[in-house]
Amino acid sequence: MAVELDLTYASELLDERDFAGIERETAGAARLLDGRRGAGSGFLGWLVLPRTMREALPAIREAAERLSASQAVLVVGIGGSYLGARAALEYLKSPFYNALKKTAPDLYFIGNNLSASYHEEILSLCEGKELSAIVISKSGTTTEPAAAFRAVRSLFRERYGAKASERIVAVTDERRGALRELCDAEGYRRFAVPDDVGGRYSVLSAVGLLPLAAAGVDIEALLDGAGDAFSRYASLPFSENPCHRYAAARNLLYRKGRVVEVFASYEPCFVQTAEWLKQLFGESEGKDRKGIFPASASFTADLHSLGQFLQDGSRNLFETVVDIRGGKSRFSVAGDASDGDGLGYLAGKPYEEINRSALEAVAAAHAEGGTPTLLLSTGGRTEYEYGMLLAFFERACAVSGYLLGVNPFNQPGVEGYKRNLFALLGKPGYEDERERLLKRK
């Protein structure tokens, strides 16, 4: 099923008069996107990835098959270089993927932080296992993945000697950069990060497709779903277009003082997708002193921690809840003759039914408390359906950014912390910045 938008639980703040007032703006934002006339239009290659990646699929599958001969694959990357793949892996396979019985290798994601214990623990899990690695970085100089890749190269040289380079595949810039040069020097198999695709929009390129193929994901079906969704949402009229109406709803709520969006689902497999959404929307919209702050929650678990705030706290937020339908599990509440816990009325009731009741109960309660919910429904956990969901959010984010009046495809603020980090770590060429920062202490 295509992604559907239900505004029932936002009706206190949004009505059709609001949508009528923003329809023309939304259409204009969509024209900027599709006509490639808006800010950042040089980075719209993600719109055609479902088509342009077709030729690369045989090579990606062949490389993935070689990687899959190992027991574990280390995926080195940060931000868009790993979030999309990790999100899709947990959604399509399981949050417990590495613990499952399977023919595909384990996937361990490293280089996405600077924690010594995290990296030591990941590498300890790899002891005694045959290893391969995918390193993903456009430049090859970003501190976190570059440092982690040094550790990977050292480990592989120690274990595999001259054969180490045969176990490494790189996804990097086609023509330039430190990692690109390293590929030439060491002989790594490599794939390109498209020049016109930013990291947070890159999951449907080799950045995401290669690790997912190694894990046994049907990457062609993923592209099929995304391609169909991009075509669908570019052609539907506003009144029937859930993608454009979602973008409009976000902006309408923002104009009414709702400056925080909480992404949530009632399925734990969505947790990492919410992390991907936080980067997608946060990096795309948070600039020029504007933007909706993206947060996330996992229901029903977080109702026992954040529930009080969501129900009665500051009324500056709204929720986007993704309802994942099509579940086939018949796991149900067990019977107990003593009924000491008072759950006898639930005996034999499927968890799927209880979870859906929780979704409806919470949305109604939060709406009554003044927190609106934008409810998005999607089909089962298939590659095709997930591809549609990815495309839905990517297009909605681009349209929403243009509605907000920002360039959705740059990220000038990200460089600030990098410059400071280089300076404090003593990187040559950053001496003046280092002196300035040390004076602040």
C-alpha positions as CSV (number, residue, x, y, z in Angstrom):
1,M,0.0,0.0,0.0
2,A,1.1,3.6,-0.6
3,V,1.8,5.8,2.4
4,E,-1.4,7.3,3.7
5,L,-1.9,10.4,5.8
6,D,-4.6,10.7,8.5
7,L,-5.2,14.1,10.1
8,T,-8.0,13.0,12.5
9,Y,-5.8,13.6,15.5
10,A,-4.7,17.0,14.4
11,S,-8.1,18.4,13.5
12,E,-8.1,20.8,16.5
13,L,-5.2,22.8,14.9
14,L,-5.6,22.0,11.2
15,D,-8.6,22.1,8.9
16,E,-9.2,22.4,5.2
17,R,-9.2,26.2,5.3
18,D,-5.6,26.0,6.4
19,F,-4.7,23.6,3.6
20,A,-6.5,25.8,1.1
21,G,-4.4,28.7,2.2
22,I,-1.1,26.9,1.8
23,E,-1.9,24.9,-1.3
24,R,-0.5,27.4,-3.8
25,E,2.7,27.7,-1.7
26,T,3.1,24.0,-1.6
27,A,2.6,23.7,-5.4
28,G,5.2,26.3,-5.9
29,A,7.7,24.5,-3.6
30,A,7.0,21.3,-5.6
31,R,7.6,23.1,-8.9
32,L,11.0,24.4,-7.6
33,L,11.9,20.8,-6.8
34,D,10.7,19.1,-10.0
35,G,11.9,22.0,-12.2
36,R,15.3,22.0,-10.5
37,R,15.0,25.8,-10.0
38,G,15.3,26.0,-6.2
39,A,18.2,26.5,-3.9
40,G,20.6,23.5,-3.9
41,S,19.2,22.2,-7.2
42,G,22.6,20.8,-8.0
43,F,21.9,18.1,-5.4
44,L,18.7,16.5,-6.7
45,G,20.2,13.3,-8.0
46,W,18.4,11.3,-5.3
47,L,15.1,11.9,-7.3
48,V,16.4,9.6,-10.1
49,L,18.4,7.1,-8.1
50,P,15.7,4.4,-8.6
51,R,16.5,4.6,-12.3
52,T,20.2,5.5,-12.4
53,M,21.2,2.8,-10.0
54,R,19.9,0.0,-12.2
55,E,23.1,-0.4,-14.2
56,A,25.1,-0.7,-11.0
57,L,23.0,-3.4,-9.5
58,P,25.0,-6.4,-10.9
59,A,28.3,-5.0,-9.7
60,I,26.8,-4.2,-6.3
61,R,25.4,-7.7,-6.0
62,E,28.7,-9.2,-7.1
63,A,30.7,-7.2,-4.5
64,A,28.1,-8.0,-1.8
65,E,28.4,-11.7,-2.6
66,R,32.2,-11.5,-2.0
67,L,31.6,-9.6,1.2
68,S,29.1,-12.2,2.3
69,A,31.7,-14.9,2.2
70,S,32.9,-13.4,5.5
71,Q,31.2,-14.0,8.9
72,A,31.0,-10.3,9.6
73,V,31.2,-7.0,7.7
74,L,32.4,-3.8,9.3
75,V,30.6,-0.8,7.9
76,V,32.6,2.3,8.4
77,G,30.8,5.6,8.1
78,I,28.9,8.4,9.9
79,G,25.7,10.4,9.3
80,G,24.2,9.7,5.9
81,S,27.0,7.2,5.2
82,Y,25.6,4.7,7.6
83,L,22.2,5.8,9.0
84,G,20.1,4.8,6.0
85,A,21.6,1.4,5.7
86,R,21.3,0.7,9.4
87,A,17.7,2.0,9.5
88,A,16.7,-0.2,6.5
89,L,18.5,-3.3,8.0
90,E,16.6,-3.1,11.3
91,Y,13.3,-2.3,9.6
92,L,13.5,-5.0,7.0
93,K,15.3,-7.7,8.9
94,S,15.3,-7.1,12.7
95,P,16.8,-4.9,15.4
96,F,18.4,-8.2,16.5
97,Y,19.8,-8.9,13.0
98,N,23.3,-9.9,14.2
99,A,21.8,-12.4,16.6
100,L,19.6,-14.1,14.0
101,K,20.3,-17.5,12.5
102,K,21.1,-16.6,8.8
103,T,23.4,-17.3,5.9
104,A,24.3,-13.6,5.5
105,P,27.1,-12.1,7.6
106,D,26.7,-9.9,10.7
107,L,27.0,-6.2,10.1
108,Y,28.8,-4.0,12.6
109,F,28.6,-0.2,12.2
110,I,31.7,1.7,13.3
111,G,33.2,5.1,12.8
112,N,30.0,6.8,13.8
113,N,31.3,8.2,17.1
114,L,34.5,8.8,19.0
115,S,33.9,6.4,21.9
116,A,36.9,4.2,22.6
117,S,34.8,1.6,24.4
118,Y,32.3,1.4,21.5
119,H,35.1,0.6,19.0
120,E,36.9,-1.8,21.4
121,E,33.7,-3.7,22.0
122,I,32.8,-3.9,18.3
123,L,36.2,-5.2,17.5
124,S,36.2,-7.7,20.3
125,L,32.9,-9.1,18.9
126,C,34.9,-9.8,15.7
127,E,37.6,-11.8,17.3
128,G,37.8,-15.2,15.6
129,K,35.5,-14.2,12.7
130,E,36.4,-13.9,9.1
131,L,36.0,-10.2,8.3
132,S,35.4,-7.9,5.4
133,A,34.8,-4.1,5.4
134,I,32.8,-1.4,3.6
135,V,34.2,2.1,4.1
136,I,31.9,4.9,3.1
137,S,33.1,8.5,3.0
138,K,33.0,11.1,0.2
139,S,36.2,12.8,1.4
140,G,38.0,10.2,3.5
141,T,39.0,12.8,6.0
142,T,36.1,13.1,8.3
143,T,37.5,12.4,11.7
144,E,35.3,9.7,13.0
145,P,35.2,7.2,10.1
146,A,38.8,8.0,9.0
147,A,40.1,7.2,12.5
148,A,38.0,4.0,12.6
149,F,39.2,3.0,9.2
150,R,42.8,3.2,10.3
151,A,42.0,0.7,13.0
152,V,40.3,-1.6,10.4
153,R,43.3,-1.4,8.0
154,S,45.7,-2.2,10.8
155,L,43.6,-5.2,11.9
156,F,43.2,-6.5,8.4
157,R,46.9,-6.1,7.6
158,E,47.8,-8.0,10.8
159,R,45.3,-10.8,9.9
160,Y,45.4,-11.0,6.2
161,G,48.7,-9.5,5.1
162,A,48.9,-8.8,1.4
163,K,45.4,-10.1,0.9
164,A,43.9,-7.4,3.2
165,S,42.9,-5.1,0.4
166,E,40.8,-7.8,-1.2
167,R,38.5,-7.7,1.8
168,I,37.8,-3.9,1.6
169,V,35.2,-2.1,-0.6
170,A,35.0,1.7,-0.6
171,V,32.2,4.0,-1.5
172,T,33.6,7.4,-2.1
173,D,34.0,10.3,-4.5
174,E,34.4,9.3,-8.1
175,R,37.4,11.6,-8.9
176,R,39.0,13.1,-5.8
177,G,39.6,12.9,-2.1
178,A,41.8,11.0,0.3
179,L,39.8,7.8,0.3
180,R,39.7,7.8,-3.5
181,E,43.5,8.1,-3.6
182,L,43.8,5.3,-1.0
183,C,41.7,3.1,-3.3
184,D,44.2,3.6,-6.1
185,A,47.1,3.0,-3.8
186,E,45.8,-0.1,-2.1
187,G,43.6,-1.5,-4.9
188,Y,40.3,-1.5,-3.1
189,R,37.2,-2.3,-5.0
190,R,35.2,1.0,-5.1
191,F,31.8,2.5,-5.9
192,A,30.9,6.1,-6.3
193,V,28.9,8.5,-4.2
194,P,27.0,10.5,-6.8
195,D,28.2,14.1,-7.0
196,D,24.6,15.3,-7.0
197,V,23.4,13.4,-4.0
198,G,24.0,14.6,-0.4
199,G,24.8,12.1,2.3
200,R,21.4,12.2,4.0
201,Y,19.7,11.5,0.7
202,S,22.1,8.7,-0.3
203,V,20.5,5.5,1.0
204,L,19.3,4.5,-2.4
205,S,22.8,4.8,-3.9
206,A,25.7,2.4,-3.3
207,V,26.1,4.0,0.1
208,G,23.0,2.1,1.4
209,L,22.5,-0.6,-1.3
210,L,25.9,-2.3,-0.9
211,P,25.7,-3.1,2.9
212,L,22.0,-4.0,2.5
213,A,22.8,-6.4,-0.4
214,A,25.4,-8.0,1.8
215,A,22.7,-8.6,4.4
216,G,20.4,-10.3,1.9
217,V,18.0,-7.4,1.3
218,D,16.3,-7.3,-2.1
219,I,17.7,-4.0,-3.2
220,E,15.9,-4.0,-6.6
221,A,12.5,-4.2,-4.8
222,L,13.7,-1.3,-2.6
223,L,14.4,0.8,-5.7
224,D,11.1,-0.3,-7.3
225,G,9.1,1.0,-4.3
226,A,11.0,4.3,-4.2
227,G,10.7,4.8,-7.9
228,D,6.9,4.2,-7.9
229,A,6.5,6.6,-4.9
230,F,8.5,9.4,-6.5
231,S,6.4,9.1,-9.7
232,R,3.2,9.0,-7.7
233,Y,3.9,12.0,-5.4
234,A,5.1,14.2,-8.3
235,S,1.8,13.7,-10.2
236,L,-1.0,13.6,-7.7
237,P,-3.1,16.7,-7.1
238,F,-2.7,18.4,-3.8
239,S,-6.0,17.2,-2.4
240,E,-5.0,13.6,-3.0
241,N,-1.3,13.9,-2.3
242,P,-0.3,12.6,1.2
243,C,3.3,13.6,0.7
244,H,2.6,17.2,-0.2
245,R,-0.1,17.5,2.4
246,Y,2.2,16.1,5.1
247,A,4.8,18.8,4.1
248,A,2.1,21.4,4.3
249,A,0.8,20.2,7.6
250,R,4.3,20.4,9.2
251,N,4.7,24.0,8.0
252,L,1.2,25.0,9.1
253,L,1.9,23.6,12.6
254,Y,5.3,25.4,12.6
255,R,3.5,28.6,11.9
256,K,1.2,28.0,14.8
257,G,4.2,27.7,17.2
258,R,4.8,23.9,17.0
259,V,8.6,23.9,16.6
260,V,9.4,20.3,17.7
261,E,8.4,17.2,15.7
262,V,8.5,13.8,17.5
263,F,8.8,10.9,15.1
264,A,7.4,7.8,16.7
265,S,6.1,4.3,15.9
266,Y,4.7,1.4,17.8
267,E,7.2,-1.0,16.3
268,P,10.8,-1.2,17.6
269,C,12.1,-1.9,14.1
270,F,11.4,1.8,13.4
271,V,13.8,3.2,16.0
272,Q,16.8,3.6,13.6
273,T,14.5,4.9,10.8
274,A,13.6,7.7,13.2
275,E,17.3,8.4,13.7
276,W,17.6,8.7,9.9
277,L,14.7,11.0,9.8
278,K,16.3,13.2,12.5
279,Q,19.2,13.7,10.2
280,L,17.1,14.1,7.1
281,F,14.9,16.8,8.5
282,G,17.3,18.4,11.0
283,E,20.1,18.9,8.5
284,S,17.8,19.9,5.7
285,E,15.7,22.5,7.6
286,G,17.7,23.7,10.6
287,K,19.3,26.8,9.2
288,D,18.9,30.6,8.8
289,R,17.5,30.5,12.4
290,K,14.5,28.5,11.2
291,G,13.3,24.9,11.3
292,I,11.4,22.3,13.2
293,F,13.5,20.4,15.7
294,P,13.3,16.6,15.0
295,A,13.1,14.3,18.0
296,S,12.0,10.7,18.3
297,A,10.2,8.3,20.6
298,S,9.5,4.6,20.7
299,F,6.0,3.7,21.7
300,T,4.7,2.2,23.9
301,A,7.9,2.1,25.9
302,D,8.5,5.9,25.9
303,L,4.9,6.5,27.1
304,H,6.3,5.4,30.5
305,S,9.0,8.0,30.4
306,L,8.0,10.9,28.1
307,G,4.3,10.3,28.3
308,Q,3.7,12.9,30.9
309,F,5.5,15.6,28.9
310,L,3.7,14.6,25.7
311,Q,0.4,14.8,27.4
312,D,0.7,17.8,29.7
313,G,4.0,19.6,28.9
314,S,4.8,22.5,26.7
315,R,2.5,22.8,23.8
316,N,5.3,23.6,21.3
317,L,5.4,20.1,19.7
318,F,3.5,17.7,17.4
319,E,3.9,14.0,16.7
320,T,4.4,12.1,13.4
321,V,3.5,8.5,14.1
322,V,4.2,5.8,11.5
323,D,1.7,3.0,11.7
324,I,3.3,-0.1,10.2
325,R,0.5,-2.4,9.0
326,G,0.5,-5.8,7.4
327,G,1.9,-7.7,10.5
328,K,1.5,-11.4,10.4
329,S,2.4,-12.4,13.9
330,R,-0.2,-14.2,16.0
331,F,1.7,-13.7,19.2
332,S,-1.0,-13.3,21.8
333,V,-1.5,-12.9,25.6
334,A,-1.2,-16.1,27.4
335,G,-4.0,-17.4,29.6
336,D,-3.6,-17.7,33.4
337,A,-6.4,-19.4,35.5
338,S,-5.4,-17.4,38.6
339,D,-5.7,-14.0,36.8
340,G,-3.7,-12.4,39.6
341,D,-2.6,-9.6,37.3
342,G,-6.1,-8.8,36.2
343,L,-5.3,-9.4,32.5
344,G,-7.8,-12.2,32.0
345,Y,-9.8,-10.0,29.7
346,L,-6.8,-10.0,27.3
347,A,-6.2,-13.7,27.3
348,G,-5.8,-15.0,23.8
349,K,-5.9,-11.5,22.3
350,P,-3.2,-10.9,19.7
351,Y,-0.5,-8.3,20.5
352,E,-1.1,-6.7,17.0
353,E,-4.6,-5.9,18.1
354,I,-3.5,-4.5,21.5
355,N,-0.8,-2.4,19.9
356,R,-3.2,-0.9,17.5
357,S,-5.6,-0.1,20.3
358,A,-2.7,1.6,22.1
359,L,-1.9,3.7,19.0
360,E,-5.5,4.9,18.8
361,A,-5.9,5.5,22.5
362,V,-2.7,7.5,22.8
363,A,-3.4,9.6,19.7
364,A,-6.8,10.5,21.0
365,A,-5.4,11.3,24.5
366,H,-2.6,13.5,23.1
367,A,-5.0,15.3,20.8
368,E,-7.3,16.0,23.7
369,G,-4.2,17.3,25.7
370,G,-3.3,19.6,22.9
371,T,-0.6,17.6,21.1
372,P,-1.6,16.9,17.5
373,T,-0.6,13.7,15.7
374,L,0.1,13.4,12.0
375,L,-0.6,9.7,11.4
376,L,1.2,8.0,8.5
377,S,0.2,4.4,7.6
378,T,2.4,2.1,5.5
379,G,2.2,-1.5,4.5
380,G,4.2,-4.5,5.8
381,R,7.9,-4.7,6.3
382,T,8.8,-5.4,2.7
383,E,11.6,-3.9,0.6
384,Y,9.0,-2.4,-1.8
385,E,7.0,-0.8,0.9
386,Y,10.1,0.5,2.7
387,G,11.3,2.0,-0.6
388,M,8.0,3.9,-0.9
389,L,8.4,5.2,2.7
390,L,11.9,6.4,2.1
391,A,10.8,8.3,-1.0
392,F,7.8,9.7,0.8
393,F,10.0,11.3,3.5
394,E,12.7,12.5,1.1
395,R,10.3,14.3,-1.1
396,A,8.3,15.6,1.8
397,C,11.5,17.0,3.4
398,A,12.5,18.8,0.2
399,V,9.1,20.3,-0.4
400,S,8.9,21.3,3.3
401,G,12.3,22.9,3.2
402,Y,11.3,25.1,0.2
403,L,8.1,26.0,2.0
404,L,10.2,27.1,5.0
405,G,12.3,29.2,2.7
406,V,15.7,27.5,3.2
407,N,18.0,25.5,1.0
408,P,17.2,21.9,1.9
409,F,20.4,20.5,0.5
410,N,23.2,22.3,2.1
411,Q,24.5,22.0,5.7
412,P,26.8,25.0,6.4
413,G,26.5,24.7,10.2
414,V,28.0,21.2,10.3
415,E,31.4,22.6,9.5
416,G,31.6,24.7,12.6
417,Y,32.2,21.8,15.0
418,K,34.6,20.2,12.6
419,R,36.8,23.3,12.4
420,N,36.9,23.5,16.2
421,L,37.7,19.8,16.5
422,F,40.6,20.0,14.0
423,A,41.9,23.0,16.0
424,L,41.7,21.4,19.4
425,L,43.3,18.2,18.1
426,G,46.2,20.2,16.7
427,K,45.6,19.7,12.9
428,P,48.2,21.7,10.9
429,G,46.7,24.9,9.5
430,Y,44.3,25.5,12.4
431,E,46.7,27.2,14.8
432,D,44.8,30.5,15.0
433,E,41.5,28.7,15.8
434,R,43.2,26.6,18.4
435,E,44.6,29.7,20.2
436,R,41.1,31.3,20.1
437,L,39.5,28.2,21.6
438,L,42.1,27.7,24.3
439,K,41.5,31.3,25.5
440,R,37.8,30.4,26.1
441,K,38.7,27.8,28.7
